[in-house]
């Protein structure tokens, strides 16, 4: 028996053509047309934002805290505004703190829900000044009270009042 070396006159050719297609192009064959094909799918996100005010005026420098699927904190700007972009879909609690002691907010925490991509959820906080101070007195000449005298209070608040028949006056619920 004779063994001959194997010789072939056939050549096998293989041709591969690569056509670049950009991800997200919408072209046929777009590799990102399949969910998760270009990395993990991005979760939908929204924004929670708005304003903190006291009697209609902006409250700057108030601490605002976000708790939920995304957590963060910030402070209100000069217009009383705050913003938490990039909030994943879910339920959140937005709370405020660090405001002056003569201001009250009811409530200091609010619920917010982000339910879709690009959603903007508005959470406002409106506060009131605590008014516990008073100014009382009597307008008199000697020992006699003067009635119907107009008195003006100018300062943090501006008010006017008139003294009663005995010259007594009062400004109540001041801050």
C-alpha positions in Angstrom: 0.0 0.0 0.0 1.3 3.3 -1.0 0.4 6.6 0.9 0.3 9.6 -1.2 0.2 13.1 0.1 -3.2 14.8 -0.2 -3.2 17.6 -2.6 -6.2 19.7 -3.5 -6.7 22.1 -6.3 -9.7 23.8 -4.7 -9.5 27.0 -2.8 -12.1 28.0 -0.3 -12.8 31.7 -0.2 -14.9 33.5 2.3 -16.1 37.1 1.9 -17.5 39.1 4.8 -18.9 42.6 4.0 -19.4 45.0 7.0 -21.7 47.9 6.5 -21.6 50.5 9.3 -25.1 51.2 10.8 -25.3 53.7 13.6 -27.1 52.7 16.7 -30.5 54.4 17.0 -30.5 55.4 13.4 -33.7 53.6 12.6 -32.1 52.0 9.5 -32.9 48.4 8.7 -30.5 46.3 10.7 -30.1 48.9 13.4 -28.4 46.9 16.2 -30.2 49.0 18.8 -33.7 48.1 17.5 -33.7 45.1 19.9 -34.2 46.0 23.6 -31.0 45.8 25.5 -28.9 45.3 22.3 -26.7 48.4 23.0 -26.3 48.0 26.7 -28.9 47.9 29.5 -32.1 49.7 28.9 -32.3 53.1 30.5 -35.0 53.5 33.1 -37.5 56.3 32.5 -36.8 59.5 34.4 -38.6 62.6 35.3 -38.1 65.8 37.3 -39.5 66.9 40.7 -39.3 70.7 41.1 -41.0 73.9 42.1 -40.9 76.6 44.8 -40.9 77.3 48.5 -42.5 80.5 49.5 -43.6 82.4 52.6 -46.8 84.4 52.2 -46.2 84.6 48.4 -42.6 85.7 48.7 -39.6 83.4 47.7 -37.9 81.6 50.6 -34.2 81.2 49.6 -31.7 78.9 51.3 -34.3 76.4 52.5 -33.0 72.8 52.5 -35.0 70.4 50.3 -34.6 66.7 50.6 -35.7 64.0 48.2 -36.2 60.4 49.4 -37.3 57.5 47.2 -35.9 55.4 44.3 -33.5 58.4 43.8 -32.3 60.4 46.8 -30.8 63.9 46.8 -30.8 67.2 48.6 -30.4 70.8 47.6 -31.3 74.3 48.8 -33.7 76.8 47.3 -32.2 79.6 45.1 -33.0 83.3 45.3 -36.4 82.7 43.7 -37.3 80.0 46.2 -37.0 77.4 43.5 -35.5 73.9 43.6 -35.2 71.0 41.1 -34.4 67.3 41.2 -33.8 66.1 37.6 -33.1 62.4 36.8 -35.7 61.0 39.2 -36.4 57.3 38.4 -40.1 56.2 38.1 -41.5 55.7 41.6 -42.9 57.3 44.8 -40.9 60.0 46.6 -41.1 62.1 49.7 -40.0 65.8 49.3 -39.3 67.5 52.6 -38.1 70.9 53.7 -36.1 72.1 56.7 -33.7 74.9 57.7 -36.2 77.7 57.5 -36.3 80.6 60.1 -38.0 79.8 63.4 -40.7 82.5 62.9 -42.0 80.6 59.8 -44.3 77.6 59.8 -45.1 75.2 56.9 -48.0 72.7 57.0 -46.9 70.2 55.9 -43.1 70.1 55.7 -43.2 66.9 53.7 -45.2 66.1 50.5 -45.7 63.0 48.4 -44.7 62.9 44.7 -44.9 60.2 42.1 -42.9 60.1 38.9 -44.7 57.7 36.5 -43.3 58.4 33.0 -40.3 59.5 31.0 -39.9 63.3 30.9 -42.7 63.9 33.5 -42.3 67.1 35.6 -43.9 66.8 39.0 -44.7 70.0 40.8 -44.3 70.1 44.6 -44.9 73.5 46.2 -44.5 74.5 49.9 -46.3 77.6 51.2 -45.5 79.0 54.6 -46.8 81.6 56.9 -45.0 83.8 59.4 -45.7 83.0 63.1 -47.3 86.1 64.6 -47.2 86.1 68.3 -46.0 89.6 69.1 -48.0 92.6 70.0 -47.6 96.3 70.7 -50.0 98.0 73.1 -50.1 101.4 74.6 -52.0 104.5 75.4 -51.9 108.0 73.9 -52.3 110.6 76.6 -51.7 114.1 77.7 -51.0 114.0 81.4 -53.4 111.5 82.8 -56.0 111.9 80.1 -56.3 109.4 77.2 -56.7 110.9 73.7 -59.3 109.2 71.5 -59.3 108.9 67.7 -55.5 109.3 67.3 -54.2 107.5 64.2 -51.0 105.5 64.8 -48.8 104.0 62.2 -46.4 101.0 62.5 -43.6 101.0 60.0 -41.0 98.2 59.8 -41.2 94.5 58.9 -45.0 95.1 58.7 -46.9 98.3 58.1 -50.2 98.9 59.8 -52.3 101.7 61.1 -54.8 101.8 64.0 -56.8 104.4 65.9 -56.8 104.8 69.7 -60.1 104.1 71.5 -62.1 106.4 73.7 -59.6 106.0 76.5 -56.6 106.6 74.2 -55.7 102.8 74.2 -54.3 101.3 71.0 -52.8 98.0 70.0 -51.1 96.1 67.1 -51.5 92.4 67.5 -50.3 89.3 65.6 -47.0 90.8 64.7 -43.9 88.9 63.8 
